[in-house]
Amino acid sequence: MKLLLVEDSERLRQTLRHGLHGAGFAVDTASDGVEATGYLGSYDYDLVVLDLMLPRLDGIGVLRAMPAGDRRPRVLVLSARDQVSDRIEALNAGADDYLVKPFAFDELVARLHALARRPQQAQPLVLSHGRLAWDPLAQSASVDGRPLPLTPREFAVLGLLLRHRGRAFSRLDILERTAGSDSDVSDRSVEVLVFGLRRKLDAAGLPGLIETRRGAGYLIP
């Protein structure tokens, strides 16, 4: 799952980024509200962790500027403001959950997973395509009910292509959505990643599932 972390404290931002990445999220970070709205306007996210006290544009402003409809991610506010009025204001502005600092990291991850379990109107949670099933909560994929052993990034790429069947994604698109837009990993590594994923799908009896469109990228038709 792709997540945007909006936090002005550099120390906390880097700590959370490292921990969330280790928990299986592809993480982008923003240090102020204006930067956050730029990310939200340019990329699709599943989840946002949002501080309220931000430079340039506060968290309430970010909530009100977020895209509506199917593109709107789930938002967990993470703030030192602990008054009931603060929570009400954030929830009324569009937040889905509110966690007060200081907090336990395990609780943060549990709440994010709980938000992810809330069904999206546009799409079922577990995706299937023929004999293939992909479950983001269990972080598992299977063919005919048999587990398909995937690395976290292979799992993320497969989910991306399944969620957007028929749409081609370039190497850079895939890198941004599975490793974070500010990752220092080369987009060339995506070729190796897709090659390994294809081999596993072939071995499971699904040859040719991922196609390459010249000049466009990879897709599942």
WONORPE-V871982 format. One record per pair of residues at least 4 apart in sequence whose C-alpha atoms are under 7 Angstrom apart, sorted by the first residue. I is the first residue (numbers start at 0). J is the second residue. D is the distance in whole Angstrom. If there is no record, write none. Layout:
i=I j=J d=D
i=I j=J d=D
This chain:
i=0 j=24 d=5
i=0 j=25 d=6
i=0 j=45 d=6
i=1 j=24 d=6
i=1 j=25 d=5
i=1 j=26 d=6
i=1 j=44 d=5
i=1 j=45 d=5
i=1 j=46 d=7
i=1 j=176 d=6
i=1 j=177 d=7
i=2 j=24 d=6
i=2 j=25 d=6
i=2 j=26 d=5
i=2 j=27 d=6
i=2 j=44 d=6
i=2 j=45 d=6
i=2 j=46 d=5
i=2 j=47 d=6
i=3 j=26 d=6
i=3 j=27 d=5
i=3 j=28 d=6
i=3 j=44 d=7
i=3 j=46 d=6
i=3 j=47 d=5
i=3 j=48 d=6
i=4 j=26 d=7
i=4 j=27 d=6
i=4 j=28 d=5
i=4 j=29 d=6
i=4 j=47 d=6
i=4 j=48 d=5
i=4 j=49 d=6
i=5 j=28 d=6
i=5 j=29 d=5
i=5 j=30 d=6
i=5 j=31 d=7
i=5 j=35 d=6
i=5 j=48 d=6
i=5 j=49 d=5
i=5 j=50 d=6
i=6 j=12 d=6
i=6 j=29 d=6
i=6 j=30 d=5
i=6 j=31 d=7
i=6 j=49 d=7
i=6 j=50 d=5
i=7 j=30 d=4
i=7 j=31 d=6
i=7 j=53 d=6
i=8 j=12 d=6
i=9 j=13 d=6
i=10 j=14 d=6
i=11 j=15 d=6
i=12 j=16 d=6
i=13 j=17 d=6
i=14 j=18 d=6
i=15 j=19 d=6
i=16 j=20 d=6
i=16 j=26 d=6
i=17 j=21 d=6
i=18 j=22 d=6
i=19 j=23 d=7
i=19 j=24 d=6
i=20 j=24 d=5
i=20 j=25 d=6
i=20 j=26 d=6
i=23 j=151 d=7
i=25 j=177 d=5
i=25 j=178 d=5
i=25 j=179 d=5
i=26 j=179 d=5
i=27 j=179 d=5
i=27 j=180 d=6
i=27 j=181 d=7
i=29 j=34 d=6
i=29 j=35 d=5
i=30 j=34 d=7
i=31 j=35 d=6
i=31 j=53 d=5
i=31 j=54 d=5
i=31 j=55 d=6
i=31 j=56 d=7
i=32 j=36 d=6
i=32 j=53 d=6
i=32 j=54 d=6
i=32 j=55 d=6
i=32 j=56 d=4
i=32 j=57 d=6
i=32 j=58 d=6
i=32 j=61 d=6
i=33 j=37 d=6
i=33 j=55 d=6
i=33 j=56 d=6
i=34 j=38 d=6
i=35 j=39 d=6
i=36 j=40 d=6
i=36 j=61 d=6
i=37 j=41 d=6
i=38 j=42 d=6
i=39 j=43 d=7
i=39 j=65 d=7
i=43 j=70 d=7
i=44 j=72 d=6
i=45 j=72 d=5
i=45 j=73 d=6
i=46 j=72 d=5
i=46 j=73 d=5
i=46 j=74 d=6
i=47 j=72 d=7
i=47 j=73 d=6
i=47 j=74 d=5
i=47 j=75 d=6
i=48 j=74 d=6
i=48 j=75 d=5
i=48 j=76 d=6
i=48 j=77 d=6
i=49 j=58 d=7
i=49 j=74 d=7
i=49 j=75 d=6
i=49 j=76 d=5
i=49 j=77 d=6
i=50 j=58 d=6
i=50 j=76 d=6
i=50 j=77 d=5
i=50 j=78 d=5
i=51 j=57 d=6
i=51 j=58 d=4
i=51 j=59 d=6
i=51 j=78 d=6
i=52 j=57 d=6
i=52 j=58 d=6
i=53 j=57 d=5
i=53 j=58 d=6
i=56 j=60 d=6
i=56 j=61 d=7
i=57 j=61 d=6
i=58 j=62 d=6
i=59 j=63 d=6
i=59 j=89 d=6
i=59 j=92 d=7
i=60 j=64 d=6
i=61 j=65 d=6
i=62 j=92 d=6
i=62 j=93 d=6
i=62 j=94 d=7
i=63 j=92 d=6
i=65 j=71 d=7
i=66 j=70 d=6
i=66 j=71 d=5
i=67 j=71 d=5
i=69 j=121 d=7
i=73 j=95 d=6
i=73 j=114 d=7
i=74 j=94 d=5
i=74 j=95 d=5
i=74 j=96 d=7
i=75 j=94 d=6
i=75 j=95 d=6
i=75 j=96 d=5
i=75 j=97 d=6
i=76 j=94 d=7
i=76 j=96 d=6
i=76 j=97 d=5
i=76 j=98 d=6
i=77 j=97 d=6
i=77 j=98 d=5
i=77 j=99 d=6
i=77 j=100 d=7
i=78 j=98 d=7
i=78 j=99 d=5
i=78 j=100 d=6
i=79 j=99 d=5
i=79 j=100 d=5
i=80 j=85 d=6
i=80 j=99 d=7
i=81 j=85 d=7
i=81 j=99 d=6
i=82 j=86 d=7
i=83 j=87 d=6
i=84 j=88 d=6
i=85 j=89 d=6
i=86 j=90 d=6
i=86 j=97 d=7
i=87 j=91 d=6
i=88 j=92 d=6
i=89 j=93 d=7
i=89 j=94 d=6
i=90 j=94 d=5
i=90 j=95 d=6
i=103 j=107 d=7
i=104 j=108 d=6
i=105 j=109 d=6
i=106 j=110 d=6
i=107 j=111 d=6
i=108 j=112 d=6
i=109 j=113 d=6
i=110 j=114 d=6
i=111 j=115 d=6
i=112 j=116 d=6
i=113 j=117 d=7
i=118 j=123 d=7
i=118 j=124 d=6
i=119 j=123 d=7
i=125 j=132 d=7
i=125 j=133 d=6
i=125 j=134 d=5
i=125 j=135 d=7
i=126 j=132 d=6
i=126 j=133 d=5
i=126 j=134 d=7
i=127 j=131 d=5
i=127 j=132 d=4
i=127 j=133 d=6
i=128 j=132 d=7
i=130 j=142 d=5
i=130 j=143 d=5
i=131 j=141 d=6
i=131 j=142 d=5
i=131 j=143 d=7
i=132 j=140 d=6
i=132 j=141 d=5
i=132 j=142 d=6
i=133 j=139 d=6
i=133 j=140 d=4
i=133 j=141 d=7
i=133 j=158 d=7
i=134 j=138 d=6
i=134 j=139 d=5
i=134 j=140 d=6
i=135 j=139 d=7
i=140 j=146 d=6
i=140 j=147 d=5
i=141 j=145 d=5
i=141 j=146 d=4
i=141 j=147 d=5
i=142 j=146 d=7
i=142 j=147 d=7
i=142 j=203 d=7
i=149 j=153 d=6
i=149 j=154 d=6
i=150 j=154 d=6
i=151 j=155 d=6
i=152 j=156 d=6
i=152 j=177 d=6
i=153 j=157 d=6
i=153 j=192 d=7
i=153 j=196 d=6
i=154 j=158 d=6
i=155 j=159 d=6
i=155 j=177 d=6
i=156 j=160 d=6
i=156 j=173 d=7
i=156 j=177 d=7
i=157 j=161 d=6
i=158 j=162 d=6
i=159 j=163 d=6
i=160 j=164 d=6
i=160 j=218 d=6
i=160 j=219 d=6
i=161 j=219 d=7
i=164 j=218 d=7
i=164 j=219 d=5
i=164 j=220 d=6
i=165 j=218 d=6
i=165 j=219 d=6
i=165 j=220 d=4
i=166 j=218 d=6
i=167 j=215 d=6
i=167 j=216 d=5
i=167 j=217 d=5
i=167 j=218 d=5
i=168 j=172 d=6
i=168 j=173 d=6
i=168 j=215 d=7
i=168 j=216 d=5
i=168 j=217 d=5
i=168 j=218 d=6
i=169 j=173 d=6
i=169 j=215 d=6
i=169 j=216 d=4
i=169 j=217 d=6
i=170 j=174 d=6
i=170 j=186 d=6
i=170 j=189 d=6
i=170 j=216 d=7
i=171 j=175 d=6
i=171 j=186 d=6
i=172 j=176 d=6
i=173 j=177 d=6
i=174 j=178 d=5
i=174 j=179 d=7
i=174 j=186 d=6
i=174 j=189 d=7
i=175 j=179 d=5
i=175 j=180 d=4
i=178 j=182 d=6
i=188 j=192 d=6
i=189 j=193 d=6
i=190 j=194 d=6
i=191 j=195 d=6
i=192 j=196 d=6
i=193 j=197 d=6
i=194 j=198 d=6
i=195 j=199 d=6
i=196 j=200 d=6
i=197 j=201 d=6
i=197 j=209 d=7
i=198 j=202 d=6
i=199 j=203 d=6
i=200 j=204 d=6
i=200 j=205 d=5
i=200 j=206 d=6
i=201 j=205 d=5
i=201 j=206 d=4
i=208 j=219 d=6
i=209 j=217 d=7
i=209 j=218 d=6
i=209 j=219 d=5
i=210 j=217 d=6
i=210 j=218 d=5
i=210 j=219 d=6
i=211 j=216 d=6
i=211 j=217 d=5
i=211 j=218 d=6
i=212 j=216 d=5
i=212 j=217 d=6
